[in-house]
Amino acid sequence: MKYFGTDGFRGRANEGLNVDHAFKIGRFVGWYYGARRGKKARVIIGKDTRLSSYMFESALVSGLVASGADAYMLHVIPTPGVSYEVVDGGFDCGVMITASHNPYTDNGIKLVNHEGYKMDEDVLELIEDYIDGKSEVPLATGENIGCTVDYMQGRNRYIASLISSCGFSLQGMKIGLDCANGSASSVARPVFDALGAETHVINNAPNGYNINVACGSTHIEGLQRFVVENGLDIGFAYDGDADRCLAVDERGHLVDGDLILYVCGTYLNKYGRLAKSTVVPTVMGNFGFFRALEAAGLNYEKTDVGDKYVYACMRENGYNLGGEQSGHIIFGDLAKTGDGILTSLRIMEVLRAEREKLSELTRPVKLYPQQLVNVRVSDKDAVMNGEDIKAAIAQAEEYLEGNGRVFVRASGTEPLVRVLTEAPDEKLCTKAGAIVLTALEKYKLDE
């Protein structure tokens, strides 16, 4: 794919991704799901809080209505809210404007099909051809021109669905929420308040520039302090579009995606609700996490990094729980994509049912130290196919003598190669990682 990566079409606003791209995406989608099928398309649009999201929203809406589609505007909403409402409202497709955990200067466009899943690649290829001028789309005229609809009721229905997914009360629970000044800012608190929690919220005053800035799931340390200083029972941190969630236990310790999968997986399996007693993590999962799953009698099937690979494996094999260390957790029985707020509620379900603190539920997992280094490179393919890099990885793993691993992967959205080392102690991590990082020196991108 030329424009659409593993997480949509993403780039620096008006540089890598510009308003012309957004207009053309709207034009093609409006035609493809409308006139091509002999009816007006109904498309919903959501966005996060970054400055450029409003600009891209206007461009997308203009393109949609110009092609004859009716554009339903959800305004600021988490990405999973778009996925939910596409299905709930019977729309032809949905569009989310977000760059997730990236800085406000970036933005992106994610497309989901009528089933709430990421858009099929064959359709994305057609959109790319249109962007590049390889095809044409007619303009709608007269009564065939589309209209815009202020669709706040869709966001309200999404909030109601989160609340109704809980058959329990949070009365007496003191819960901290870090909304990353992003999409969760307008959704998370109403959900927890409705369930009776004593809700303490930080970073929920977006101004267009402060999304993900020293807050949210990418800067968990703020929530860790907040939980301890205020004597809270638990804390949850979301990313910019709230499809990820990381937790903080009552002691201020980070509970990442691996630990969340362990806590929820063992709970669901205990009550016969984990399909095939199997969890679907990615290859980036921690050694200690995998060993804890084995000790608990759970199976696991690892996928490539990326939520689309996790969910593809879940759908193909009938599994209902999977996710990434970053906090992108998918509860297949309840949602079509990762949902940070839903993940929070599922963790609270476990705490309520088991009557234990989060620190107690995670105690069986002894995580290995990990070191992750991002290296900006001039050619990701050259790195990943380089025999010298493969030899360095083999040398590093030989150094670890089977008590750890070295994993190298290319970023799907940036000119980065990620080097993960994992070993029983930090010194071994550093030494093993240095072997690969030295080999990467000649591929580094000149700053």
DAHU-V116432 format. One record per backbone hydrogen bond with DSSP energy under -0.5 kcal/mol. CO is the residue of the C=O (numbers start at 1). NH is the residue of the N-H. Records with the same first field share a line. If there is no record, write none. Layout:
CO->NH ; NH
This chain:
3->5 ; 10
5->8
8->5 ; 7 ; 10
9->109
11->107
12->15 ; 16 ; 17
17->14 ; 15
18->22
19->23
20->24
21->25
22->26
23->27
24->28
25->29
26->30
27->31
28->32
29->33
31->34 ; 36
34->37 ; 38 ; 39
35->38
41->43 ; 70
42->92 ; 93
43->72
44->95
45->74 ; 75
46->97
47->77
50->53 ; 54
51->54 ; 55
52->56
53->57
54->58
55->59
56->60
57->61
58->62
59->63
60->64
61->65
62->66
63->67
64->67 ; 69
65->68 ; 146
66->140
69->71
70->43 ; 72
71->73 ; 149
72->45 ; 74
73->151
75->47
78->81 ; 82
79->82 ; 83
80->84
81->85
82->86
83->87
84->88
85->89
86->91
87->90
93->44
94->112
95->46
96->98 ; 110
97->48
99->102
103->106
105->13
107->11
108->98
109->9
110->96
111->119
112->94
113->116
117->113
120->123 ; 124
121->125
122->126
123->127
124->128
125->129
126->130
127->131
128->132
129->134
130->133
141->144
142->145
147->71
149->73 ; 151
151->154 ; 155
152->156
153->157
154->158
155->159
156->160
157->161
158->162
159->163
160->164
161->165
163->166
165->167
170->173
173->175 ; 198
174->233 ; 234
175->200
176->236
177->179 ; 202
178->238
179->182
180->212
182->185
183->186
184->187 ; 188
187->191
188->192
189->193
190->194
191->195
192->197
193->196
195->170
196->172
197->199
198->175
199->201
200->177
202->179
203->181
208->51
210->213
212->214 ; 215
215->218
216->219
219->222
220->224
221->225
222->226
223->227
224->228
225->229
226->230
227->232
228->231
234->176
235->248
236->178
237->246
238->217
239->242
240->183
241->79
242->340 ; 341
244->239
246->237
247->255
248->235
249->252
253->249
254->256
255->247
256->260
257->261
258->262
259->263
260->264
261->265
262->266
263->267
264->268
265->269
266->270
267->271
268->273 ; 274
269->272
273->275
274->277
275->278
277->299
279->281 ; 301
280->323
281->303
282->285
286->290
287->291
288->292
289->293
290->294
291->295
292->296
293->298
294->297
299->279
303->283
306->309 ; 310
307->311
308->312
309->313
310->314
311->315
312->316
313->317
314->318 ; 319
320->332 ; 333
321->280
322->330
324->327
325->257
327->245 ; 329
328->324
329->331 ; 339
330->322 ; 332
331->334 ; 335
339->343
340->344
341->345
342->346
343->347
344->348
345->349
346->350
347->351
348->352
349->353
350->354
351->355 ; 356
357->360 ; 361
358->362
359->363
362->365
364->366
365->367
369->423
371->373 ; 421
373->375 ; 419
374->376
375->417
376->445
379->383
380->384
381->385
382->386
383->386
386->390
387->391
388->392
389->393
390->394
391->395
392->396
393->397
394->398
395->399
396->400
397->401 ; 402
398->401
400->403
403->424
405->422
407->420
409->418
414->416
415->377
416->411
417->375
418->409 ; 420
419->373 ; 421
420->407
421->371
422->405
423->369
425->429
426->430
427->431
428->432
429->433
430->434
431->435
432->435 ; 436
433->437
434->438
435->439
436->440
437->441
438->441
440->443 ; 444
441->444
443->378
